[in-house]
Structures are given as structure tokens and as C-alpha cells.
Amino acid sequence: MASFVVTPGGVQCDIRWTVSGVACINVFGGRTTGTGSYNQASADGLRDIITAAYNGSGLSALQPPNVAILAVGLRDVSAANRARFESALTPPVGGTSLSQALPHSVAAVATFRTAMAGKSFRGRSYMPGLDEAQNSNDTQIEAAVKTAVEAFWTSIRNNVPTLGFQQSILSPALPQRPSSVPGEPDLPAKSSTNEPVVAVIVRNLTWGSQRRRNHRA
């Protein structure tokens, strides 16, 4: 399970996948809009939202059956030691494509934008398990992937407010710290931020790669 940093008003959600037997995870943040109280029913509601987004976006048709969503999780990260609630998909919800999946390290990258500028106010998600038919003759992502991935995340963003939070970018507080540029002054301390996502976009048709998965064929 991915680690988390306490962020005021923060919620951390995850989508757990299997890609040809290899575990993959997408993590995204949220900003509380309601009471800030979450439980197993919240996780079950998130499961239903993500399942509907997966089937309704057309993403499932671009992944083979051995790529599937196993479970989703939700944790209140506004304070330490809050429980994570998980909702399993039984059976797992998988793809329907007849083509084989691309290598594990290959993914379509979605960018999460907020109304603010700068690295602290942007996020991204790597979508694994797309099938070989989505790699065009010029080794670019087929347009159907862009459409489906954007629709998948947009559907989630539009529907999670029913659970009492907005999709957001969580950026933790940082102390004063040395600059990575020799001779430059220390970077100043920064406060934590929790900005709602206002748009999801696959910025180009170039495949992304998660290097941590490169050894997994």
C-alpha cells in the first residue's frame, strides 16, 4: 500500500490493478467537502463510481481480460492513524480486448490540472495494461486511448463529490531545505496545499514509462 502524508482536509484513494499477474496501483487525492467522515460504505461507493467509469469510458475495451481492477481503497489523511477502507471487486472487473497487453512499463499518462500553476498544483496518473492494438504504426498512442483515459478520470472526478470530497492534488508541507543548484540559497519552507482538480487531459500521444516496472517484462 502506498504511504501517505497528513494533509489538512485530505483524502487518499487508490485503485489496485492486476496487469498479467503484476500488481499496479493508481493513487489520487481528495479534498473534503462534507463532514470528513469516511467508512466502509464510502469505499463501496468509490468502488461503484470507478467500476462505472471503467465500463462507461470505453477503457475496458482497450485492455485484455488479464488486466483487471481488483479493489479500491480510501483513507482520511487529514490526521495520522486513520483507517484505510477497502472494497474488493468480486469478481475483478477486467478488459474485453482480444489483443495482448503492452509491456508492464508502458502506460498512457493523464495530467491532473488545478486552477493554480506550478509543480505543487499538478498531478499525473499512469494507466497500465493497454493492448498492443493501441500502439499505432508510428509507435504513438491511438486516439481512442486519449479519449477513454480522459473519460475514465473525468467520470471519477465528476462523481466522487457524492462521497463528500473533490478530486484534488495533495502537496505536503516542506521545511526549509538546500537547493539542488550549487551556490543557490536554501529553498524556503512551504505550507501544505490541497487544490481541487479542474481538468484531466492526456497531453500528447507519446507513451509514458514507469521505470520501476521495467524489470517486470
C-alpha positions in Angstrom: 0.0 0.0 0.0 1.3 3.5 -0.9 2.4 5.7 2.0 0.7 9.0 2.8 1.5 12.3 4.3 -1.0 14.1 6.6 -2.7 17.0 4.7 -5.5 19.1 6.1 -8.8 18.2 4.6 -7.1 15.4 2.7 -8.4 12.0 1.4 -6.2 9.5 -0.3 -7.8 7.0 -2.8 -6.3 4.1 -4.6 -7.2 1.7 -7.5 -5.5 -1.6 -7.3 -4.9 -3.4 -10.7 -3.5 -6.7 -11.8 -1.7 -6.5 -15.2 -0.8 -10.0 -16.4 -0.4 -11.0 -12.8 1.7 -8.0 -11.7 0.2 -5.6 -9.1 -0.2 -2.0 -10.2 -1.7 0.9 -8.3 -3.2 4.4 -9.1 -3.3 6.8 -6.2 -5.2 10.1 -6.3 -6.1 12.7 -3.7 -9.3 14.4 -2.5 -10.4 17.5 -0.6 -13.2 17.1 1.9 -16.4 18.9 1.2 -18.7 17.3 3.7 -18.2 16.0 7.3 -14.8 14.4 6.6 -16.1 11.2 8.0 -15.5 8.1 5.8 -16.2 4.4 6.4 -16.7 1.1 4.5 -19.8 2.5 2.8 -17.6 5.3 1.4 -15.2 2.7 0.0 -18.0 0.7 -1.5 -19.4 3.9 -3.1 -16.0 4.7 -4.6 -15.8 1.1 -6.0 -19.1 1.7 -7.8 -18.0 5.0 -9.2 -14.8 3.6 -10.5 -16.4 0.5 -12.0 -19.0 2.7 -13.8 -16.2 4.9 -15.1 -14.2 1.9 -16.3 -17.0 0.4 -18.2 -18.6 3.7 -19.4 -15.4 5.3 -20.6 -14.6 2.6 -23.1 -11.3 1.9 -21.3 -12.2 -1.7 -20.7 -12.4 -2.4 -24.4 -8.8 -1.3 -24.8 -7.4 -3.8 -22.2 -7.3 -7.6 -22.3 -9.1 -9.8 -19.7 -5.8 -10.4 -17.8 -5.8 -6.6 -16.9 -8.4 -6.0 -14.2 -9.3 -3.8 -11.2 -9.1 -5.9 -8.0 -10.0 -3.4 -5.3 -10.3 0.3 -4.4 -9.3 2.0 -1.2 -10.0 5.2 0.7 -8.3 6.8 3.7 -8.8 10.1 5.5 -5.3 11.7 5.7 -6.4 14.8 7.5 -4.8 13.3 10.6 -2.5 10.5 11.5 -3.5 6.9 12.1 -6.9 7.0 10.3 -8.1 3.7 9.0 -8.0 2.7 5.3 -11.2 1.2 4.0 -11.0 -1.2 1.0 -13.7 -2.5 -1.3 -12.9 -5.5 -3.4 -14.4 -6.2 -6.8 -15.6 -9.8 -6.7 -15.0 -10.9 -9.4 -12.4 -8.5 -10.6 -13.5 -6.2 -13.4 -11.3 -6.7 -16.4 -10.9 -5.7 -20.0 -12.5 -7.3 -23.1 -9.9 -6.8 -25.8 -8.7 -9.8 -27.7 -5.2 -8.3 -28.1 -2.3 -8.8 -25.8 -1.2 -6.2 -23.3 1.8 -4.0 -23.9 4.9 -4.4 -21.6 4.3 -3.5 -17.9 6.4 -0.4 -18.0 4.3 1.2 -20.9 1.5 3.5 -19.9 -0.7 6.3 -21.1 -0.1 9.4 -18.9 -3.0 11.6 -17.8 -2.3 15.0 -16.3 -4.5 16.4 -13.5 -4.7 20.2 -13.5 -5.9 22.6 -10.9 -6.6 26.3 -11.1 -3.1 27.0 -9.8 0.2 26.9 -11.7 3.4 25.1 -10.6 4.6 21.6 -9.8 2.8 21.5 -6.4 -0.5 22.0 -8.2 -0.3 19.3 -10.9 -0.6 15.6 -10.8 -0.5 12.6 -13.1 -1.6 9.1 -13.5 0.0 6.2 -15.4 -2.7 4.0 -17.0 -1.3 0.5 -17.4 -2.4 -2.6 -19.4 -3.4 -1.1 -22.7 -3.4 -3.6 -25.5 -1.0 -3.9 -28.4 -3.6 -2.6 -30.9 -3.4 0.8 -29.1 0.2 1.3 -30.3 0.0 2.9 -33.7 2.2 2.2 -36.7 4.3 5.3 -35.8 4.6 4.0 -32.2 2.2 6.6 -30.9 -0.8 6.2 -28.7 -4.0 5.7 -30.7 -6.5 8.5 -30.3 -9.1 6.1 -28.7 -6.8 5.8 -25.7 -6.7 9.5 -25.1 -10.5 9.6 -25.3 -11.0 6.7 -22.9 -8.4 7.7 -20.3 -9.7 11.2 -20.1 -13.3 10.0 -19.9 -12.4 7.5 -17.1 -10.7 10.1 -14.9 -13.3 12.8 -15.7 -16.1 10.5 -14.7 -14.4 9.8 -11.4 -13.8 13.5 -10.8 -17.4 14.3 -11.6 -18.9 11.7 -9.3 -16.7 11.5 -6.1 -18.4 14.6 -4.7 -21.3 12.3 -3.8 -19.0 10.7 -1.3 -18.1 14.1 0.3 -14.9 15.1 -1.4 -13.5 16.5 -4.6 -10.6 15.0 -6.5 -7.6 17.1 -5.6 -3.8 17.4 -5.7 -2.3 16.9 -2.2 1.0 18.7 -1.7 2.6 18.2 1.7 4.3 20.9 3.8 8.1 21.1 3.4 10.7 22.6 5.7 13.4 25.0 4.6 15.8 22.8 2.6 19.0 23.1 0.5 18.7 24.0 -3.2 19.7 21.3 -5.7 21.6 24.0 -7.6 25.1 24.6 -6.1 25.6 28.1 -4.8 21.9 28.9 -4.7 20.2 29.9 -1.4 18.1 27.4 0.5 14.6 26.8 -0.6 12.0 28.4 1.8 9.6 26.4 3.8 6.2 25.8 2.2 2.8 25.1 3.6 0.7 22.1 2.6 -1.8 22.6 -0.2 -4.9 20.7 -1.3 -6.2 22.0 -4.6 -9.2 20.6 -6.4 -8.6 19.1 -9.9 -10.4 21.2 -12.6 -9.4 19.2 -15.7 -7.9 15.9 -16.8 -6.0 15.7 -20.0 -3.8 13.3 -21.9 -1.4 16.0 -23.1 0.1 14.1 -26.1 0.1 10.7 -27.8 3.6 9.7 -26.6 3.8 6.6 -24.4 5.0 7.1 -20.9 7.0 4.7 -18.8 7.3 3.9 -15.2 10.9 2.8 -14.7 10.1 0.9 -11.5 8.2 -1.6 -13.7 11.0 -2.0 -16.4 12.3 -5.2 -14.8 8.9 -6.8 -15.0 8.9 -7.6 -18.7 
